[in-house]
Amino acid sequence: MGLKKIVESLAVRYAHNSIQKSLYSEFNIKILNQDNQYSKKPKEGKSYMLYAHVPFCHTFCPYCSFHKYQYEKDLAKIYFENLRLEMRQMKDVGFNFNSLYVGGGTTLINEEELEKTLILAKDLFDIKDISAESDPNHISPESLTRFKGLIDRLSVGVQSFDDDILKKVGRYEKFGSSKDVQEKLKKALGFFPALSLDLIFNLPNQTTEQLLNDIKIAKQIAPEQITLYPLMKSNLTRDSIAKSLGVSDVDNEREFYDIICENFKDYYQSNAWAFSKEKMNLKDEYVGSNDEYVGIGSGAFSFLNGELVINAFNLFDYGRKVKNGDSAIIAKCGFDKKETLKYRLLIKLFDGMLDVKSYNTQNNANLYKDLAFEVNMLKLIGAIREENGVIYPSDFGRYICLTLMRDFYAGMDRVRAIFKDDAKIKSSKMLRIMSKEHDVVNQDS
């Protein structure tokens, strides 16, 4: 191994250990109660993005740790009503949003309720663009037609075009073969300004040939954007990934990432793992362009004033809080200034650039003083370069950002794990409880 490879390997290991320390040693969650509530409030003149969580799926994929429930139509209807109520509450306390990201879960799983929710968001706020996620079963032309003019960017989770992989993770039976999914994607083109096709790389035992075939097929379909996420393992997903895909002692993440970047040299790199045919304003990861955002819905996260703020996970608890006019927040986690500055440095570099003057003004900071060690180390290992007051990641720097963001998202599973058991009341029981409460509220009103 050459000196450059050794330095890069040590740098990646240091970056991994650093974010692990930030997420574990510095990650002190404070559980809130009736006497110690937290209410989301905007700062005057501050721009925010709105994130809405839809926690329903028909199929649970082994690598997905997001907060979700088995879909039931009546349960989802009540949930969407609560989601819109919380949205109105954000308006009442003074928030305004120019961007909305709907995530989950399968956001298009109940089209009628989602349509109502998106229309309300545009009525309440100065929403300029809306991004949403879907699976291959909810992208028929009939389904997408109703969202023309509402959704600007639809991200479709394909994960792989390899039939063997699709069978192992249970997607072949649910969404069809690679050929079936390809046909669905081709028919979904042209409905929105941007269609993003999402793939996962570095799956256990995935071969170079399988990765190259995924890239080839994705480029042949030619959506506006192609996103390739590294596999994100955590304590919540490790066992299910091993059970479905096996275990491999070989980690091909860096090698595969270099292959991906080489094969997308003719694309514009939107961030560390997203590639678009043309430069566009819509961002693949909302955290990159929005250092503060408001999350609504069950299990939604917000990042406000240097604090991670967490909504109730349990659907019944969430609905009860919203209907009673109480804060839906059940916990928060504060970060010291340096940890916040490091997080915002990461997301800006992940997104492709950091304007030093703007960064200092927005964070009331001095980058070269407050993060002197981090910046100098990044320069020393060739991860960043600076031109006219703007810092850009190098090719290696983008890979560092990819690994850090992967670790960050996996680290959020520590939060989910705390509340997971409380949230997992069987959906049928949840429906009975929520329906009863829903009827009482309607009678009272």
N, C-alpha and C positions, 0 to 999 in steps of 0.2 A: 504494500500500500504506500503510495507516494505521500510526501509531506502535506500537500494540499488536501488530499483525502482525509488524512489524519486530523488536520485542523478543522475541517468541515464536520467530521464525525464528532469531535469533541464539542464543537459549537452546538450541534443539534442536541447532544446529550445535556449540555448546560442549559439550553433553552427549555428542554423538556423538564428538567429538574426545577428550573426557576418558576415555571408556571404551575407545576405541582405544588411548590411551596406556597405560591400565592393563593391557589385554590383550596389548599388544605390547612396550612398553618395560619393563614390570614383570614380564612373563611369561617367567620363566627356568626352563625345564624341566630337571630333573636326572635323567639316566638312571641307573637302579640296576642292580647286578649281584649275583652270588652273595656277594661279600664285603661288600656294602653294601645289605642287604635292609631293607625297611620292613614292619612288621607292624601291622595295625590293632588298636588296643586302646581299650576304652571308658574314659571318665572316670566315677568313682563318682557316682551320682546324676544323670547326664546322660541326657536322653531323645534317642533317635535314630530316624530312619526308615530302613527298608531299601529299597534300589532293586535290582531284579533285571533284568538285560538279556537279552533274547531276540533274537539277531542274525540272524533268518531272515525272508526274504520270498519270495513267488512273483514279485512285480513290483517293479521299482525305479523309483520316481517321480523325475523330473528335479530336483525342488526339495528332495529329501531327501538329507541328507549323513550321516545316522546310520550307525554301524558295522553292516554287515549282510552276509549271505552268501545265495546262492541256496539255497533250501530243499531238503534231501534228508532223508528220514525217518530213515534209519539214523544219519546224522551228527547230527541233532537229538536223537535218543535218547541218544547218548553225551554230547552237550553237557548235556542236562538232568540226567543222572546226575552230571556234574561240578559243575553249578550247585548241586545239593542237597548235594554233599559240601562245597563251600565254605560253604554255609549252616550246616552242622553245625560247621564250623571257627569260624565267627563266634560260635556258641553256646559252644564250648569255651573261647574266650578271654574270655568274660564279657559279650558284648553281649546286650541284650534290646531288642526293637523292639515298638512298639505300632501301627505302620502299615507297610504294604508297598505299593510301587508297582512294577508290572511293565511295563517299556517295551521298545521295540525299534525296528524289526522288527515282525512280526505276532505278538503274544504268544499268540494262540489257534491258532497254526498247527499245533500238535500237542497236541490237547486232552487226551489221556491223560497225557502227560508233564507238562503244565502242571497238571493236577488233582493229580497226585502231589506236585508242588512246592508248591502252595498248601496242601495238607493238612499237609505236613511243616512249613511255616512256622508254621501255627497250633499244631501240636504242640510246636514248639521254643520259640516266643516268645509274648508276650502281645499278639498281633495283634488289634486292634480293627476295623480296616478295611483292605480291599484294593482297589486301583485297577488296572485293566489296560487295554491298548489293543488295538484290532482293526481289521480292514478289513471292508468290506461282505460279503465272501464267507464270513465265519466268525461270522455272527450269526443263523443259522437257529434256530428254536425248539428243534430237536433238539440243537443244539450248546450252546445257552445253558442248557438245563435242568440239565445236569450241574454247572453252576457256581452254581446257586442256593444261597445260604447260604455261598458262598465269596467271590465277587466282590461288592463293594458299589458300585463305580462302573466302568462300562465306557465307554471313550472310543472312538468309531467315526470313523475318518478318512474323511470324505466329500470334503472339499476344495472341491467345487463341484457345483451341480445343473444346470450348463449343459452340454448335450451337446457343444457345439463345444469347450469347454475340456477336457472329459473325453476327447474323441478326441485332442486335441493332446498330452496328457500320458500317453496309453496306458492310461487307466483304463476307457474305454468298453468295450473288448474284454474286459478282465479282469473288471470288476465289473458291467457292464451299463449301460444308459441311465439317465438321471436318474429316469425313471419306475420302472425296475426297482429302483434303490437306495432310492427312497422307499418302495416296498412292503416291502422287506427291513427297513427301519428301523421301520416301523409294527408289523411282526410281532415286533420285538425289544423293544418297550416292555413294561414290567411285570415283567420277570424280576429286576431288581435295584433297589435303592433309587434309583440314579441312572444314567441313560443320557445320555452327552454326545455331541452331534453336533458334529464339528469341521470348520470351513471355513477357507479361506485367502482373504485379500483383498489387493488391490493387485497382482494378477498383471499382467504386461505386457499392455497393450491391453484390460484388463478395463474394461467400461463401467459407468456408474452403474446402468443398467437391469439388467445382469447381477448386480450386487451386491444390489440391492433384491429381485430375484427369488430369489436365494439366501436372503436373510433371510425373505422371505415364505413360502417352502416350509418352511424350518427351523421357523418358528413354527407353521405348520399341522400339522406332524408332532408338535410339542409334546413333545419329550423334556424331562427334568428340567433339562438344562443345554445351552446352545449356546455354543461357543467359536469365536472368529474370530481367527485368527492372521495377523499381517502376513507377507507373503512375506519369507523370510530368505535373502538372497543372500550367498554367500561365494566364495572362489576355487575351492572344490570343486564348487559348483553353478552358477556364473554361466554357463558355456558350455552346459551341458545345458538350463538354463532358456531361454536365448536360442534354442537349436536347436529346442526344442519349442513355445515360446510366442512367440518373436520378441523384439524389443527395442523399448522405448518410451522416448522422451525426456521423457515426462510422468510425474511421481511424484504419484499421487493419495492417498498414504497418509493424510495429515492430513485431507483432505476426506472420504475414505471412513470414517475412524475417527469423525468427527463424525456422519456419516450412521448408522453402526452404533449409536453411543450414543443418538442421538435415537430410533431405532427400537426400542431396548430399554429405554426409560424405564420401562416397566411391568414390568421384570424386576429382580431383585436382582443388582447387579454384584459377582461374587465376587472378581474382581481386574481388572487393566487390560484383559484381553481375554476374560473368561469371564462369562456371564450365566446366571442360574438362575431358575426360576420361583418358588422359595422359598429362603430362606437355609438353607444346610446346612453341616455340619462338614467334608464332603469337599472338598478343595482341588484346583483344576485343575492347579496347578504345585507339585510337592512341595517345591521349593526355597523357596517363599514361607513356608511354615509350619515348615520344618525347616532352620535355618541350618547344621546339621551332619547329614550322612547318610552311610550306608555303601552302597557299590555293590558288587554281586557279579556275576560273569559276565564274558565276554570284552569288553574295551573299556569296562568300566563305570568311571565316575568316582565318587570319594568326596570329600567335603569335611570334613576333620577337623583340628581344632586350627590353623585358619588356613592349611591346606595343601590343594591339589588333589592327589588321589592317583589314579593311573591303573593299571588292571588291564591285563594282557597282551591285545593285540588278536588275535594269531594264535591260532586255535582249538587247534592242536596244542600250542603253547607254554603256553597257558592250562591245558589239560587235564593236561599233564605236571606243571606246577607244583602244581596242586591235588592230584593223586594222590600226589605225592611229599611232600606236607605242607609244601611251601615256600610262601612268600608269593606270591600271584598278581600282586603289584604290580611294575611295571617302571619306573615313573617317578613323580616328584612335583614339585610346584611350590609354593614357599612365597611368601606375600605378607606385606608388612610390616603393622604394626597399622593404619595409616591406610587402606591399600587394603582390608583386611578389614572395617573399619568402614564404608567407603563401599559395599562389596558388600552388607553386612547392612542398611544404610540403604535401598538400592535394593530389596531383596527384600521388606522390610516395607512400604514405600510401594507397591510393585507389588501387594502382597496387600491393600492398602486402609487400613492404619493402622499407626502406630508409637507404642507406649507408652514415653515417654521414660525413666521410672524403671526399667521392666523392661529396656529396651535397655541402659541404663547398667550395671545389675547384671549382666546376662548377659555383657556384653563388657568388664567392668571398665574402663569408659570414662566420659567426660563429654562427651555429644554436643555441647553448645554450646561446648565448649572445643576438643575434638579435631577436630570438623568445623564449626568456626565459619564459615568461608568458604562451604562448600557449603550449610549450613542458611540462612544469611543471603541467599545468592543465590536459593535456592528461594523464600524469602519475598518477596524483592524483585520477582521476576517473576510472583508470584501463583500459584506451583505448589503451595504447601502452606498450611495454616492450622492453628492449634493451639487446642485446647479442653481445659481441665482436665488438662493434662499429656499429652495425646494429639495426635499430629500426623496430619492427614489430607491426602491429595492433592486438589487441585482438579480440575476437568475437564481443564484444561491439564496439571496435574501427572500425571494418569493417562496422558495421551499421552506426556509425557516418560518416564514409567516404561516404557510400551510400547516406545518406541524404544530405551531403554537395555537392556531385556531382550532385544529382538530382536538388538541388537548383541552382547550377551553370548553368546547361543546361537550366533550366526554366528561369533563369536570362538573358540568351542570347536572349530570346524573347523580352526583352526591346530594344535590338539593332534592331532586325527584325521589331519591331513595328514602329520604326522611319522611316524606308525606305519602309514599306509594301505598302502604298498607291501609292507611286511613281512607284513601281515595277509592280503593277497590271493593266497594260494595257491589254485589251482583247487579247488573244493569236492570234486570227485571224487578228486583226489590227496590232499586233506586226509582224506577218508573212509578211504582205504586206510591212511594212516599211523596215524590214530587207532584204527581197528579193530584193527590189528596190536598197537598198544600196549595197547589195551583187553583183548585176549585174553591178553596176557602178564601183565597185572595180575591178571586173574581166575584164571589158573593158579597164580600165586604165592600168592593168597589162599585 
